[in-house]
Structures are given as structure tokens and as C-alpha cells.
Amino acid sequence: MYQKLEDFISDWTIESESTLKIFNNLTDESLTKKVDENVRNAGRLAWHITTAIGEMASRVGLNFKADDPYSPVPATAKEIVDAYKEASENLVNFIKSNWNDDTLLVEDDMYGEMWKRGMTLGVIVSHQIHHRAQLTIVMRLNGLKVPGVYGPSKEEWTSYGMPAQE
């Protein structure tokens, strides 16, 4: 749970950059390719990550321009990247303009439970990380390069002069 807005903004900036790093390796063709009937495709996962920002934030009074979670997945990776950037920036800008550290203690109904806004922001960050990890698996199964986020990916080990980790 966040106690200070600056801590959330710092974490969000890092995680948003990591999400964009992943999204920038998507291809238009990869968005609709299914790896299994029980697994969301890359487009659906990336779009869910993108639209969940506004959906979750709206439940705590953060009403800014963001795409509807029930809208169709865009046809291009660039459209998803652009929508993600806009939602991410709008989230931070709205918080900076309308909230202070005391706002993080306000409780809201989140999916039938009462959460402090500092917790909600933490869940927004964790939710993104969770689905981003799923997306990297789908990307790998689709033959896409997966960039490292918290360390080098398999493909990046060679840039360190080391064999790829197995």
C-alpha cells in the first residue's frame, strides 16, 4: 500500500517503461495469433493491461480519458502502444493534479471490498506486472523476442558475453 504519492509515481514510471518495452516488441500479426484455446492472445492481454488502468482508476474517482475495457482490441500494435501511453500518462497527471498523500487513506468500494486508495494504486501496479508476465510467455510461444525487464532475457545474455540461460 502506498503512503506517498511520489512513491507510487516513481514505481509507476518504472513499470510503465517496462510495459512499453514489452509492447514495443509486439507485431500486428502477433496480436491475434492463438497459442491455446485457454490462453488469451497477445492482443487481448496487451489491451487488457491498457484498458484496466482507466477501469480500475475510475472506481476511485480518477476519471480521465482512457479506452473502454469492452472495446475491441485494436488491429495494430502501435494503436495499443499509443493508447497505453495515453492512459499511463493520464493516470499520473490526474493524480498529481487532484490527489495528495492524505487521499491515499480514503476508502472506496473496489469489487465489493473496501480498499484504501494507496492499496488500489498498489493493485493497479501489481495487476499490470501480473498480466505483463503472462504476455511475455505468449510472446515467446509466438516466436517474438522478449526483452528483459528485471534482468536480461534469454536473447540478451549474449550482449553480456555470456551464454543464454536455460
Secondary structure as the mmCIF struct_conf table of DSSP 4:
data_model
#
loop_
_struct_conf.conf_type_id
_struct_conf.id
_struct_conf.beg_label_comp_id
_struct_conf.beg_label_asym_id
_struct_conf.beg_label_seq_id
_struct_conf.end_label_comp_id
_struct_conf.end_label_asym_id
_struct_conf.end_label_seq_id
BEND BEND1 GLN A 3 GLN A 3
HELX_RH_AL_P HELX_RH_AL_P1 LEU A 5 PHE A 23
TURN_TY1_P TURN_TY1_P1 ASN A 24 ASN A 25
TURN_TY1_P TURN_TY1_P2 ASP A 28 ASP A 28
HELX_RH_3T_P HELX_RH_3T_P1 GLU A 29 LEU A 31
TURN_TY1_P TURN_TY1_P3 THR A 32 THR A 32
BEND BEND2 VAL A 35 VAL A 35
TURN_TY1_P TURN_TY1_P4 GLU A 37 ASN A 38
BEND BEND3 VAL A 39 VAL A 39
HELX_RH_AL_P HELX_RH_AL_P2 ALA A 42 SER A 58
TURN_TY1_P TURN_TY1_P5 ARG A 59 GLY A 61
TURN_TY1_P TURN_TY1_P6 PRO A 69 TYR A 70
BEND BEND4 SER A 71 SER A 71
HELX_LH_PP_P HELX_LH_PP_P1 PRO A 72 PRO A 74
BEND BEND5 ALA A 75 THR A 76
HELX_RH_AL_P HELX_RH_AL_P3 ALA A 77 ASN A 98
HELX_RH_3T_P HELX_RH_3T_P2 ASP A 101 LEU A 105
STRN STRN1 GLU A 107 MET A 110
TURN_TY1_P TURN_TY1_P7 TYR A 111 GLY A 112
STRN STRN2 GLU A 113 LYS A 116
HELX_RH_AL_P HELX_RH_AL_P4 ARG A 117 LEU A 141
TURN_TY1_P TURN_TY1_P8 ASN A 142 GLY A 143
BEND BEND6 VAL A 149 GLY A 151
HELX_RH_3T_P HELX_RH_3T_P3 LYS A 154 TYR A 160
TURN_TY1_P TURN_TY1_P9 GLY A 161 GLY A 161
BEND BEND7 MET A 162 MET A 162
HELX_LH_PP_P HELX_LH_PP_P2 PRO A 163 GLN A 165
#
